[in-house]
Amino acid sequence: MVCFFPSQPIGWIFFQGLTRVLRHITVMRMNVSDENLANQAANGDAQAFSVLLARHYDGLFRFAFRLTGARDQAEDLTQDICAALPAKLAGFRGDARFTTWLWRVAVNAAHDRRRRIATHSRAADGWGDWEINRVASSKETQDGIDWLTQAMSSLSVELRDTLALTLEDEMTHREAGKVLGVSEGTISWRMAEVKKHLRVLHEKEQKA
């Protein structure tokens, strides 16, 4: 009979084994579709929820930054969405891609946040007058915020949301339409308006 005397405490060996098992399960879960993970998370599966967050957190933060135009606001908005997501997942029906549903949640959360800060003059119309803010805070915004991010702040809420979804080909016009609840044609019209607005703004700055 051979006796095995571990060089490490039994508890530590168990912990390492459990960690390997959980890591293996997580790796397996990474191959599961977003929609299946969302359904599992909606039924209380904490690990499925963790995998979903790991998979989409960075993209969600980038989208939140496009919607808000400021890193601190994007961080707050992302955290608000993540905190509310477990409860909201109960409403996920799987009739659209999970990312389409998630971006819709993000857009709605951004609208709610805008309403909460609407008492501030800067956000009187959801964003305020970008030209006034640019002059007042140009030194603060020049570092770390590029021209396009600044320019997005001058757009209406509808145009900004549309641009945030389609920027860098993140979504097609049809997909963006599903998120915002409008037709593909409306998205195309909005993007034409965005390009027109940004072109005028750029020419205006060139002459200044």
Secondary structure by P-SEA (a helix, b strand, c coil): cbbbbbcccaaaaaaaaaaaaaaaaaaaaaaccaaaaaaaaaaccaaaaaaaaaacaaaaaaaaaaacccaaaaaaaaaaaaaacccccccccccccaaaaaaaaaaaaaaaaaaaaccccccccccccaaaaaaaccccccccccaaaaaaaaccaaaaaaaaaaccccccaaaaaaaacccaaaaaaaaaaaaaaaaaaaaaaaac
